[in-house]
C-alpha cells in the first residue's frame, strides 16, 4: 500500500542573516504573512502554520438586525473555534 503522505524533501541554505528561503510549495503551505510555530527536538526542526481564525470577521458577519453578542456568546464562539482547531490538528496528526 503506497504512503498517503510521502516525504517532500529539499536542501536549502541558512543565510548569513539567519534567513531561510523555502521552496514555493512549502511557502504556500505555511502561508505568506502568517505566524509559524517552530518546534525543535534534537536535530529536527518542524515549521507548523498557526491557524488562527479571524474572530472579528466572524462577529462582523453576524446580522445587524440582532443585538450585539454578549460576552458569554463571544466566549462560547472562542471556545468553539478552539475546539475546531484542536480537532483539525488532531485529524492532521493522525494522517
C-alpha positions as CSV (number, residue, x, y, z in Angstrom):
1,X,0.0,0.0,0.0
2,X,1.6,3.3,-1.0
3,X,2.3,6.0,1.6
4,X,-0.5,8.6,1.6
5,X,1.7,11.4,2.7
6,X,5.2,10.9,1.1
7,X,8.0,13.0,2.5
8,X,8.9,16.0,0.3
9,X,12.5,17.0,0.9
10,X,14.6,19.9,-0.4
11,X,18.1,21.2,0.6
12,X,18.1,24.9,1.4
13,X,20.7,27.1,3.0
14,X,20.6,29.3,6.1
15,X,21.6,32.8,5.1
16,X,24.2,34.9,7.0
17,X,21.3,36.9,8.4
18,X,19.6,33.7,9.7
19,X,17.0,33.7,6.9
20,X,15.7,30.7,5.0
21,X,14.2,30.8,1.6
22,X,11.7,28.0,1.4
23,X,10.7,26.2,-1.8
24,X,7.4,27.6,-3.2
25,X,5.3,24.6,-2.3
26,X,6.4,24.8,1.4
27,X,5.9,28.6,1.5
28,X,2.4,28.1,0.0
29,X,1.5,25.6,2.8
30,X,2.8,27.9,5.5
31,X,1.2,31.0,4.0
32,X,2.8,34.3,3.5
33,X,2.5,36.7,6.4
34,X,1.1,34.1,8.8
35,X,2.6,33.2,12.1
36,X,4.6,30.0,12.2
37,X,5.3,27.8,15.2
38,X,8.9,26.5,15.2
39,X,9.4,23.2,17.1
40,X,12.9,21.7,17.8
41,X,13.7,18.3,19.1
42,X,17.3,17.1,18.9
43,X,18.5,17.9,15.4
44,X,14.9,18.0,14.0
45,X,13.2,21.3,13.3
46,X,9.5,21.5,12.4
47,X,7.7,24.5,11.0
48,X,3.9,24.5,11.6
49,X,1.5,27.2,10.4
50,X,-0.6,28.7,13.2
51,X,-4.2,28.6,12.1
52,X,-6.0,31.5,13.9
53,X,-9.5,32.2,12.6
54,X,-10.3,35.8,12.3
55,X,-12.8,36.2,15.2
56,X,-13.6,39.8,14.3
57,X,-14.6,38.7,10.8
58,X,-17.0,36.1,12.3
59,X,-18.5,38.7,14.7
60,X,-18.8,41.2,11.8
61,X,-20.6,38.6,9.7
62,X,-23.4,38.4,12.3
63,X,-26.6,40.2,11.0
64,X,-27.1,43.8,12.2
65,X,-30.7,43.0,13.0
66,X,-29.7,41.1,16.1
67,X,-28.3,42.7,19.2
68,X,-24.5,42.5,19.6
69,X,-23.3,39.2,21.1
70,X,-23.0,39.0,24.8
71,X,-19.7,38.2,26.5
72,X,-21.0,34.7,27.1
73,X,-21.8,34.3,23.4
74,X,-18.4,35.6,22.4
75,X,-16.8,33.3,24.9
76,X,-18.6,30.3,23.5
77,X,-17.6,31.3,20.0
78,X,-14.0,31.4,21.0
79,X,-14.2,28.0,22.7
80,X,-16.0,26.6,19.6
81,X,-13.2,27.9,17.3
82,X,-10.5,26.5,19.6
83,X,-12.3,23.1,19.7
84,X,-12.4,23.1,15.9
85,X,-8.7,24.0,15.7
86,X,-7.7,21.2,18.1
87,X,-9.8,18.7,16.2
88,X,-8.3,19.8,12.9
89,X,-4.8,19.5,14.4
90,X,-5.6,16.0,15.8
91,X,-7.0,14.9,12.5
92,X,-3.9,16.2,10.8
93,X,-1.6,14.4,13.3
94,X,-3.5,11.1,12.6
95,X,-2.7,11.2,8.9
